[in-house]
């Protein structure tokens, strides 16, 4: 049986103090900071903590929280198939840097997301020019 979603693309992790948390992940856990910036009212840092998905510290997420974002090959088709089985998104789709996304909750209230990666290099490309860009001002 094939898994319903592709891979986990990102783990969005809430932070109450992004600078403190970056320091902990880098100095204590040994993570590599890929980029860190403030844009569109949010401060976000991408960390490489494992061989899996990017670990994104985000001040617009409440702490503690972790939001897994699963990559699907076709968001519209996936949403249509899920809706036929009783799935309901929290709202209309919206854009994240890699592409369109839906958020939803499981019956226990855990938040999850699915997205279509229409801009596959955008998160890696941030690292080329955005490391600490605008994190402390423009």
N, C-alpha and C positions, 0 to 999 in steps of 0.2 A: 504494500500500500504506500502510495506517495504521500508525503507530508502536505498539509493544506497550504502552507506558506513556504516561501523560500527560506533564506537564512535570516538570522537576526542581524539587521543592518547597524543598529545603534541601541545603546542603553542610555536613555536620558535620566540623569540622576539629580535630584534636587539638592541644593546647597543653600545654607544660611550664611556662609562666608566663603566665597569662592577662592580668595587668596590663601586663606588658611588651609582649605581643602586641597588646593593644588600642591601646596608645600608638603602636606602629609602624603599624598599619593606619590609625589616625585621623590622626596627625601626618605620617607619611611618605607613605602612599598616598592620603590624602584621603578615606577611608571615613567614613561617618556611623554613629556608634554609636546603635542603636535602643533597646537595653536591655541590662542586665547584672545578673544576680542569682545567688544561691546558694540552691538549694532541692533537697530530697530527696537531699542528699549530693553534688550536682554544682554546679559553677560554670560558667555559660554566658553568653555575650554574643552578641547578634545585631548584625551589621554590614551596612550597605548598601554593597556594593563595586561593584555593577553593576546593570543593569536586570533581571537574572535573579533567581535564588533568593537567599534570605537566606544569608549566610555566617555560620555559627554556630561560634564558638570554644568548645570544651568541654573542661574539664579531666578529664572521665571518659573521653575518647578518648586513646589513646596518640599521641604526636607522634614523627615526622611521620605523619599519616594523614588521608585525606579520604574520607568516607562520603557518596556521593550518595544522597538519598532521593527516589524517584520517586513522584509522586502517581498513583494509579489510581482509577477511578470506583467500582469495587466490589471490595474486597479479596478477599472469598471467591470470587467468580467468577474473578478474575485468578489467584488461587492454584490453583484447580481446573484452569483451562486450562493453567497452567504445569506443574503436576504431571503432567498427561497427556502432556507433552512431555519429562519426565525431570527437571524442576526439583525441588530439595529445599531447604526453608528450614533455617536453622541450628537453630531451636527453634520452639516455639509462638509464635503472634502475641503481641504485647505492646502496651501503650499508650504513645504519645508524646503531647505536648500536643494535636496536631491530630486524633489518632485511632489506630486499630489499625495495627500495622506488622509486617512480617516482614523479617528480615535473611537474606541468603544470600551465597554466594561463587561467583565464576566459576571455571573450571578452573585459572586461574593464582593463585587465592587472594585476588583483589580483593573487598572487601566492598561490597555494595550493599544497598539496602532499597527496599521498596515499602510505601506507606501509603495509607489512605483518609482523606481530609480531611473528617471528620464535624463538626469544629468549625473552620470556615474562618477565623474572625476571631481565634482564640485567640493566635496568635503576634504579630499586630499589636496586640491588646489588651494584651499584656504591656507594651508600650512606654508605655501610658497611666499605669501605676502602678508599674512594676517597674524603671525605670532606676536601676541601682545599688542596688536594694532587696535587702537582706540580703547584698550582695556582701562587705561587711566586717563583717557581724554582723546580728542581728535588728533 
